[in-house]
Amino acid sequence: MKAGFNVHEERERFAAAAIAFCLAHEDTFLWHFWRKVCAKDGEIQPRMKPIVDVEPHRWSDLLLKWDDVLCAVEIKIGATLEDHQNPGRKSFWNPGGYGHFLVERCKELHCNGRYVILGWRQEFGPRKRRHAQALEIEQRSWAALEDGLRWSALSKDLTSLLSSFGIWEFTFKNMKNKKLTGKLSDVGDAISILKSVRDSLGWPASFKVVAWAEEHWELGIYLSSYSRKKPVAGLAQKLKSSNEVPDHNVVAWFGYLAEAGTPEKRCVFVYCAEARRKRLVRRLNRAKFVVDEGRERDGEGGDYCAVVQGGWANLDDVNWFKKALQAAAGTLANNP
């Protein structure tokens, strides 16, 4: 067994145990988890609280029972979905597969079975028609669980734990409402903020946080429209096309920057063709961001750019970075 698999497996076990603890000790979280992960659209909340077991069988990370439903939740944090865990594979339904175990258990309890995969981002393959009615199969994202999660002592601890496991949705939640401008004493927080923005906007983790200090100090991430010679989909391509950035050039930089003798500020550099700069500036201004008109190029003779350091002072850092980049790409539907 590969060492990487062990790491993922241990994270999933810890996550399951932590979620189960919260389910057992906080009703608000229990019903939130039921609505966001276990329930189907339009399903009526049961009168009695679901009964929760953590790893009661090797075929289930979490097992919840309510009314006539037995729901097995399989948790994934970066690991692959093995064939015996995948409803799109024959081995899932055959003896030894998770589907087979769940179906058999439901026969014993005379209840309906539901299998939910939490955190697996890819679609699983089509199921065989003969299995279509055997189980209800659902797929849920970590974003669904994070959405609307109310702050409490337990949910705050759970958010920190899931964030430490690399689940960006919870890193994003953990960093919300933080404003480090002018008081950047915790570089760890700054790095977490920058990574969560990068991840939420669709750039891969290969775009690293980089520090630099000479005539000025900076901590940030350079964003390109290509990663390992392949285009990065989504916002990266929109920034490239809207601002006519040449192939393989950096489309933006975002992070914290301080000139000599001044406190650090949050900052976004958006690169563009010379002919596109005025249009880019107007787009940013319409979104109520302030562009430094004294800096049309990145250094003497460098690439043309728009430097954003002002506007929306009330926003926390995560949302400020995100919305500035979205505004630069022309994808910000509404003002923040």
N, C-alpha and C positions, 0 to 999 in steps of 0.2 A: 504494500500500500504506500502511495506517495506521501511524502511529508506534507505537501501543500494540501492534500485532501484531509489529513488529520487536523490541520489548522482550521479549515473551513468547518469541519465536523464539530470541533470543540466550540467554535463561535456559535454555531447553530444550537448546540446543546445549552450553552450559557444563555443565549437569547430566549430559548424556549422556557428555561427555568425562571428567568427574570420576568417574562411576560406572564407566566403562570402565577408567580408570586403577586403581581399586580392584579391579576384577575381575581385571586382569592381574597385580597385585602382591600379592594376599592371597587365598589359597585359602579361608580361612574365610568371607570376604565373598562369594567366588564361589559357594560352595555355598549360602550363605544366600540370595543373590539368585536362584539357580536354584530353590530350594524355594519361596520366597515370591512370586516373580514369574513364573517361566517354567514351572514344573511344574504338572501337574494333580493333583488330590487322589488320593492313593494311588499316584502314579507312582514307580517304583523309580529310585533314583539311579544314573546311568550309571557304569560303571567308569572311563571316560576323562573327563578334564575337558572341559567345553564349550569350543569355540573361539569367541573373541569378536572382533567387528569393530565399530568405532564409525563411524557414518554411512558405511557402505560404498556405499550407494545413497541417493538422495533419498527413497526410500520406506521407510526404516528408520533410526531413531535408533541403535538397537543391534541387532546380528544375532548370535545364538548358534546354534551347530551342535553337536549331540551325537547319537550313534547315527544313527538315520534321521529325525531331526527338525531342521528349520530354523525357528528362532523369531525373528520380527521384533518388536521392542519399540518402540512409539510412546510418547514421553514428553509429558505435558501438564502445564503449570504455569500454570493460569489461562486459557490460550488456548482458543478454541473448537475443536471437532473438525470439521474441514472435511469436506465431503461425500466427497471422494476418499480420506479417511482413515477414514471411518465405514462399518463393515460393514453398517449398516442402510440404506445408500443405494446406488442403482444404480451411481453413478459410481465407487464403491469397486471394483466387480467389472469395470467396463468398461475398455478400454484407456486408460492414463493414471492409473488408480486404483491405490492401494497393494495392494489385494487381487489385482488382475490381475498386477502385477509379481511378487508373491510366488508366486502359483500358477505362473507361467511359469518362475521360477527353480527351483522345486521339481521341475518336470518335467525341467529340465536336469540336476539333481543326483540325480534318482530318489529323492526323500525326501518326507516328509510336512511340510506347512506349518502353522505356528502363529502367529497374530497376537495380540499382547498389547498392550492399551492401559493404560499406567501413569499414574494421576493424574487421569483423567477421571471426575468424580463422577456424571454423569448416565448413565442407561441409553441405549444406542443403539437405534435402531429395529429391528423384526424383519427378519431376512434372508429373501430369496427362497428358496423351497424348493429350486430347482434349484442353489443355491449351498451348500446345507446341508452337503454332504460335501467341498466344495472345500478348505476350511481349517478348522482348529480355532481358534475365536475365544474369547479370554479377556479379562477386565477385572480389573485389580488396583488397589488404592488405595495411596496413600503410607503409610497406617497399616499395611498389610500388610508393606511393606518395613521399616518402623521396628520392628515387633513382633519382639522377640527378637534385635535387632541387637546383637552383642557389641562392647564398647568396645575400640578399638585406636587407634593414632596415626592411621591412615588413616580409619577410620570416624568418629572424632571430627572430623577436618577436613571430611569429607563432610557430617556432621550440621550443622556450622556453616555450610557453603556452602548447603545446601538450606534451612536456617532463614532465611538472609539473602534467599532467593528467595521468602519468604512461605509456605512449606509448614509449616503450624502443627504438624503431627505431629513435625517435627524440631526446631522451636522448643521444643516441649513436652519432648522428650527432652533437648535442650541445657540446659534450665533445671531439670531434675529434680535433686534432692539439694541444691539451693541454699537456704540459710536466711539471709535478709537482716536478720531482726529484730535491732534494736539495733546494727547495723553497716551501715546502708544507705549505703555509700560510692559504689556504682555505680548511678546512677539508670537507666542504660541496661539493666542486668540487671533491675531492678525493672519497667521498662516491658515488657520482653520476657516476663517471668513473667506479668504481668497480661494481656497480649494473648493469650498461649498458653492461659491458663485460659478467657478469654472465647471464643476460637475453638473450643476443644475442647468447650465446653458448648453451642455452637450459636448464640451471639449473633453478628450480623453485625459487620463491622469498623467500621460507622458509629458504634458505641458506643466512644468514644475514652477514652484515659487522660487524666485531668484533674488538674492540681495546684492546690492552694489553700492559702494561708497567711494567717492573721490571728491570732486568739487561740490557734489550734492549726494544725498543719501536716498536710496529707494529700495522698496521691497514689493515685488509684484510678479505678474505672470505675463509673458509674451504669448499672444494668441495668433496662430496661423490658420489659414484655410486648408492646410494640408497636414497630415500626420503619416509619416512613413510612406510618403509619395502618394497617399490616397486622400481624396478630398474629405474634409470633415463636414458632415451634413448639417442642415439647419442654419443657425445664426451665423456661423462662420462663412458659409457661402453667400448669405444675404449681405453681410458686411463687405465681402469681396466684390460682389456685383454692383451693389448700390454705390460704392465709393470708387469703383474701377481700380482696385488694387491689383498690381501686376502679379502674375502667377508666382507662387512660392514665397511671396513677400508676407511679412507680418501684417495682420489686419488691425490689431489693436494691442495695447498694453494697459493693464489696470493694476492698481495697488496704492501704496502709500509712498509719498515723496516729500522730502524736506530739502529746501535750499539752505545754504550756510546761515546759521543764526536764526532760523525760523522753525516753528514747530511743524511736524509732519502734517500733511493734508492727504485726503483721499484724492485720487487723480486717475483720469482715463485719457490715454492717447489713442485717437482713432486715425488710422492712416488712410490716405486717399490720393487720387490723381490730382494734379494741380487744377484741372478744369472742374473737378467735382467739389473742391473745398467750400466754395460759397454755398452751394446747395446743402452740403453736410452741415455747415454752421447754422443755416436757417432751420434745418430739421431739428437740431439740438436746441436751438433757441425756442422754437415752437413748443418743445417739450419742457420748457422752463429750466433748462440747464444753461450755465454760463460758460462761454468759450473764451479762453485767453487770446485776445486778438493780437497780442504782441508775440505770439509763438505760432507762426505758420508752418515752420519746418522743425524737424527733430534734429536740432543741432545745425551748425553751419553747413549748408549744402546737403542736409539730410532729406529724408522723405517728407513730403507734404503731410500735414496732419492737422487735426483739431484737438486742442488740449482742454479738457474739461476739469475744472476744479471747484466750480461754484454752482449754486442753484440747489433747491430742495434740501436746505439745511436741516429740515425736520426729519428727514429719512434716516433710518439706521443704515449702517455701512453695506450690509448685504443687499438691501433693496436699492440703495443708491447706485452701487456698481451695476447691478443687473439692469436697472431701468435706463441708465446712461448708455450702456452698450446696445440695448434694444432700440432706444431712440436713435442712436447713430446708424443702426441698420434699417430704420424705418419700420420696425415691427412692433413698436409700442402703441397698442390700440387705444388706450386711454391714459390720461395723465395720472400719475401716482396719487 
